[in-house]
Amino acid sequence: MIDRRTLGQIVRFVVAGGIATLADLSVYTALLATILPDATGLSKTLSFVVGTTVAFVLNKYWTFGDHRRDHAQTARFVALYGVAWAVNVGANEVSLAVLATSPLPAAAWLPVAFVVATGCSMVLNFLGQRLWVFRGA
């Protein structure tokens, strides 16, 4: 069984992640629709940075209740998100490549690839934040 503290963290993490994901998706789709229509990797990278910033603030202060000023913690978060970024962008590109074999236009698969990429990095991020970044909070 999951204890109440962990369950509360999971619920807050999912809500914070939803907000961060909306920020990520908004930037991603805006970039693809305007200035970077053919640059899915770059668009996803830039949108991931925005989502990451939102996630850091919400998870640090709300999900894990950590109000310490700890530069090492920030460095751990950046390192974790660097790995998560690679997983996220890689999963997005692989998903788009696999789904491109479909008779549907590529644009139809962008949301599916986005969800796959987000799901992969979400699991990695929760475990990394809980067990490494905000440990002891």
Backbone as numpy.savetxt, mean C-alpha at the origin, in Angstrom:
# Nx Ny Nz CAx CAy CAz Cx Cy Cz
-6.80 -17.95 18.89 -7.64 -16.76 18.89 -6.77 -15.51 18.89
-7.30 -14.47 18.34 -6.63 -13.18 18.31 -7.09 -12.38 19.52
-6.13 -11.80 20.24 -6.51 -11.00 21.40 -7.16 -9.68 20.95
-7.86 -9.03 21.88 -8.60 -7.80 21.56 -7.70 -6.69 21.02
-6.52 -6.57 21.59 -5.60 -5.51 21.15 -5.22 -5.72 19.69
-4.86 -6.95 19.35 -4.48 -7.26 17.97 -5.66 -7.09 17.03
-6.83 -7.54 17.46 -8.03 -7.39 16.63 -8.31 -5.91 16.37
-8.19 -5.08 17.40 -8.38 -3.64 17.22 -7.37 -3.06 16.25
-6.13 -3.52 16.35 -5.10 -3.05 15.43 -5.42 -3.46 13.99
-5.89 -4.68 13.83 -6.24 -5.15 12.48 -7.37 -4.31 11.89
-8.40 -4.04 12.70 -9.53 -3.24 12.22 -9.06 -1.84 11.84
-8.28 -1.20 12.72 -7.78 0.14 12.42 -6.84 0.13 11.22
-6.02 -0.91 11.11 -5.11 -1.05 9.96 -5.90 -1.14 8.66
-6.98 -1.90 8.66 -7.80 -2.05 7.45 -8.46 -0.72 7.08
-8.99 -0.01 8.09 -9.61 1.29 7.81 -8.56 2.29 7.30
-7.42 2.36 8.00 -6.34 3.25 7.57 -5.86 2.86 6.18
-5.76 1.57 5.95 -5.35 1.08 4.63 -6.34 1.44 3.55
-7.63 1.40 3.89 -8.65 1.80 2.94 -8.51 3.26 2.54
-8.26 4.09 3.54 -8.06 5.52 3.27 -6.80 5.74 2.43
-5.72 5.08 2.81 -4.46 5.20 2.06 -4.61 4.65 0.65
-5.35 3.57 0.51 -5.57 2.98 -0.81 -6.40 3.90 -1.70
-7.38 4.57 -1.12 -8.15 5.54 -1.90 -7.26 6.69 -2.39
-6.35 7.12 -1.53 -5.40 8.15 -1.95 -4.52 7.62 -3.07
-4.02 6.39 -2.91 -3.19 5.74 -3.92 -3.95 5.62 -5.24
-5.15 5.07 -5.18 -5.95 4.86 -6.39 -6.29 6.18 -7.07
-6.61 7.19 -6.29 -6.94 8.50 -6.86 -5.77 9.08 -7.65
-4.60 9.03 -7.06 -3.41 9.56 -7.73 -3.07 8.70 -8.95
-3.13 7.39 -8.80 -2.82 6.47 -9.90 -3.72 6.73 -11.11
-5.02 6.76 -10.88 -5.94 6.96 -12.00 -5.82 8.37 -12.58
-5.59 9.36 -11.73 -5.43 10.73 -12.22 -4.19 10.84 -13.11
-3.09 10.24 -12.69 -1.86 10.29 -13.50 -2.05 9.57 -14.83
-2.67 8.39 -14.80 -2.90 7.65 -16.04 -3.85 8.39 -16.97
-4.80 9.13 -16.39 -5.78 9.84 -17.20 -5.27 11.18 -17.73
-4.15 11.64 -17.18 -3.69 12.98 -17.58 -2.27 12.95 -18.14
-1.28 13.06 -17.26 0.09 13.31 -17.73 0.93 12.07 -17.98
0.51 10.90 -17.50 1.32 9.67 -17.69 0.45 8.51 -18.20
-0.26 8.69 -19.30 -1.21 7.65 -19.73 -0.59 6.30 -20.09
0.67 6.27 -20.47 1.31 5.02 -20.88 2.36 4.54 -19.89
2.44 5.18 -18.75 3.50 4.85 -17.78 2.89 4.26 -16.51
2.43 3.01 -16.62 1.78 2.40 -15.45 2.75 2.23 -14.29
3.99 1.86 -14.56 4.96 1.66 -13.47 5.27 2.95 -12.74
5.53 4.01 -13.48 5.83 5.30 -12.86 4.60 5.85 -12.13
3.44 5.73 -12.76 2.20 6.20 -12.12 1.95 5.45 -10.82
2.18 4.14 -10.84 1.96 3.33 -9.64 2.98 3.69 -8.58
4.20 3.96 -8.97 5.23 4.34 -8.00 4.86 5.65 -7.31
4.47 6.65 -8.09 4.12 7.95 -7.51 2.88 7.84 -6.62
1.90 7.09 -7.07 0.69 6.93 -6.26 0.99 6.15 -4.98
1.91 5.21 -5.07 2.29 4.43 -3.90 2.96 5.32 -2.85
3.75 6.28 -3.28 4.38 7.22 -2.34 3.32 8.01 -1.58
2.30 8.47 -2.29 1.22 9.21 -1.64 0.49 8.30 -0.64
0.13 7.11 -1.07 -0.55 6.17 -0.18 0.30 5.80 1.02
1.59 5.66 0.82 2.51 5.32 1.90 2.57 6.42 2.95
2.59 7.65 2.51 2.63 8.77 3.45 1.36 8.81 4.30
0.23 8.63 3.67 -1.04 8.59 4.40 -1.04 7.40 5.37
-0.58 6.26 4.92 -0.54 5.06 5.77 0.37 5.24 6.98
1.53 5.85 6.78 2.46 6.05 7.90 1.81 6.88 8.99
1.23 7.98 8.63 0.64 8.87 9.64 -0.51 8.18 10.36
-1.42 7.57 9.61 -2.57 6.91 10.24 -2.16 5.71 11.09
-1.24 4.88 10.57 -0.86 3.69 11.32 -0.01 4.02 12.54
0.89 4.96 12.41 1.74 5.33 13.55 0.90 5.84 14.71
0.06 6.82 14.42 -0.65 7.50 15.50 -1.97 6.84 15.89
-2.67 6.25 14.93 -3.99 5.71 15.23 -3.96 4.19 15.39
-3.47 3.46 14.41 -3.50 2.00 14.47 -2.67 1.46 15.63
-1.42 1.93 15.72 -0.51 1.39 16.73 -0.29 2.34 17.90
-0.91 3.52 17.88 -0.86 4.46 19.00 0.55 4.84 19.42
1.41 5.01 18.47 2.81 5.30 18.77 3.08 6.79 18.56
3.38 7.49 19.64 3.62 8.93 19.56 5.07 9.29 19.83
5.94 8.27 19.83 7.37 8.54 20.05 7.98 9.19 18.83
8.98 10.00 19.08 9.81 10.53 17.98 11.00 9.59 17.88
11.00 8.80 16.84 12.00 7.75 16.72 12.44 7.67 15.26
13.61 8.22 14.99 14.10 8.23 13.61 14.40 6.82 13.10
14.83 5.93 13.98 15.09 4.55 13.57 13.78 3.89 13.13
12.70 4.22 13.83 11.39 3.69 13.47 10.98 4.18 12.07
11.21 5.45 11.82 10.90 6.00 10.50 11.74 5.31 9.43
13.00 5.06 9.72 13.87 4.35 8.77 13.36 2.93 8.53
12.91 2.25 9.58 12.35 0.90 9.42 11.10 0.94 8.54
10.26 1.95 8.77 9.04 2.09 7.97 9.40 2.30 6.49
10.34 3.18 6.24 10.77 3.44 4.86 11.34 2.17 4.22
12.13 1.43 4.97 12.69 0.17 4.44 11.58 -0.83 4.13
10.65 -0.98 5.07 9.52 -1.90 4.85 8.74 -1.49 3.62
8.44 -0.21 3.49 7.67 0.25 2.36 8.46 0.19 1.06
9.78 0.25 1.14 10.58 0.03 -0.06 10.38 -1.37 -0.60
10.41 -2.34 0.30 10.16 -3.72 -0.11 8.71 -3.87 -0.57
7.78 -3.28 0.19 6.37 -3.37 -0.18 6.11 -2.68 -1.53
6.82 -1.58 -1.79 6.68 -0.91 -3.09 7.07 -1.86 -4.21
8.20 -2.54 -4.06 8.66 -3.47 -5.09 7.63 -4.58 -5.29
7.10 -5.10 -4.20 6.08 -6.15 -4.29 4.83 -5.59 -4.97
4.41 -4.39 -4.58 3.21 -3.77 -5.12 3.33 -3.50 -6.61
4.39 -2.82 -7.01 4.57 -2.49 -8.43 4.78 -3.77 -9.24
5.56 -4.69 -8.71 5.78 -5.96 -9.41 4.50 -6.74 -9.59
3.70 -6.84 -8.54 2.43 -7.57 -8.65 1.49 -6.87 -9.62
1.51 -5.55 -9.64 0.68 -4.79 -10.57 1.09 -5.09 -12.02
2.38 -5.04 -12.29 2.88 -5.28 -13.65 2.65 -6.72 -14.09
2.92 -7.68 -13.19 2.69 -9.09 -13.53 1.21 -9.33 -13.80
0.36 -8.77 -12.94 -1.08 -8.93 -13.14 -1.52 -8.36 -14.48
-1.03 -7.16 -14.81 -1.39 -6.56 -16.10 -0.90 -7.42 -17.27
0.29 -7.99 -17.14 0.83 -8.84 -18.21 0.00 -10.11 -18.37
-0.36 -10.72 -17.26 -1.17 -11.95 -17.31 -2.56 -11.64 -17.87
-3.15 -10.56 -17.38 -4.50 -10.21 -17.81 -4.55 -9.69 -19.25
-3.41 -9.27 -19.78 -3.35 -8.76 -21.15 -3.67 -9.84 -22.18
-3.58 -11.10 -21.77 -3.92 -12.19 -22.69 -5.43 -12.31 -22.89
-6.19 -11.58 -22.10 -7.65 -11.59 -22.21 -8.09 -10.80 -23.44
-9.25 -11.13 -24.00 -9.74 -10.34 -25.13 -10.24 -8.95 -24.73
-10.40 -8.70 -23.45 -10.85 -7.39 -22.99 -9.72 -6.36 -23.11
-10.04 -5.09 -23.26 -8.99 -4.07 -23.34 -8.23 -3.97 -22.03
-6.97 -3.60 -22.11 -6.10 -3.52 -20.93 -6.69 -2.63 -19.84
-7.33 -1.54 -20.22 -7.90 -0.61 -19.25 -8.93 -1.29 -18.35
-9.58 -2.31 -18.87 -10.59 -3.03 -18.07 -9.94 -3.78 -16.91
-8.67 -4.11 -17.05 -7.99 -4.90 -16.04 -7.22 -4.06 -15.02
-7.12 -2.75 -15.22 -6.37 -1.91 -14.28 -6.87 -2.04 -12.84
-8.19 -2.01 -12.60 -8.64 -2.16 -11.21 -8.31 -3.52 -10.61
-8.38 -4.57 -11.42 -8.05 -5.91 -10.93 -6.59 -5.99 -10.53
-5.72 -5.50 -11.39 -4.29 -5.51 -11.09 -3.99 -4.66 -9.86
-4.68 -3.54 -9.73 -4.51 -2.66 -8.58 -4.87 -3.40 -7.29
-5.98 -4.12 -7.29 -6.42 -4.86 -6.09 -5.43 -5.97 -5.75
-4.95 -6.69 -6.75 -3.97 -7.75 -6.51 -2.70 -7.16 -5.89
-2.20 -6.08 -6.47 -0.98 -5.44 -5.98 -1.17 -4.93 -4.55
-2.30 -4.32 -4.29 -2.58 -3.78 -2.96 -2.70 -4.90 -1.93
-3.36 -5.98 -2.29 -3.51 -7.11 -1.37 -2.17 -7.72 -0.98
-1.30 -7.87 -1.96 0.03 -8.44 -1.68 0.82 -7.56 -0.72
0.84 -6.27 -0.99 1.62 -5.39 -0.11 0.94 -5.15 1.23
-0.38 -5.29 1.30 -1.10 -5.07 2.56 -0.70 -6.10 3.63
-0.65 -7.34 3.25 -0.28 -8.39 4.21 1.15 -8.17 4.69
2.04 -7.91 3.77 3.43 -7.64 4.13 3.53 -6.43 5.06
2.79 -5.37 4.77 2.84 -4.16 5.58 2.32 -4.34 7.00
1.20 -5.04 7.17 0.68 -5.23 8.53 1.68 -6.00 9.38
2.14 -7.11 8.85 3.09 -7.92 9.62 4.37 -7.16 9.91
4.88 -6.45 8.91 6.10 -5.69 9.11 5.94 -4.56 10.12
4.82 -3.87 10.07 4.60 -2.78 11.02 4.37 -3.32 12.43
3.57 -4.34 12.54 3.25 -4.89 13.87 4.47 -5.51 14.53
5.26 -6.25 13.75 6.35 -7.02 14.33 7.71 -6.32 14.30
7.85 -5.28 13.47 9.16 -4.67 13.31 9.14 -3.15 13.49
8.31 -2.45 12.75 8.36 -0.98 12.75 7.86 -0.41 14.07
6.67 -0.79 14.49 6.05 -0.22 15.69 6.07 -1.20 16.87
7.00 -2.10 16.86 7.10 -3.07 17.97 7.31 -2.30 19.26
6.69 -2.74 20.30 6.84 -2.09 21.59 5.93 -0.90 21.78
5.13 -0.58 20.76 4.20 0.56 20.91 2.94 0.12 21.62
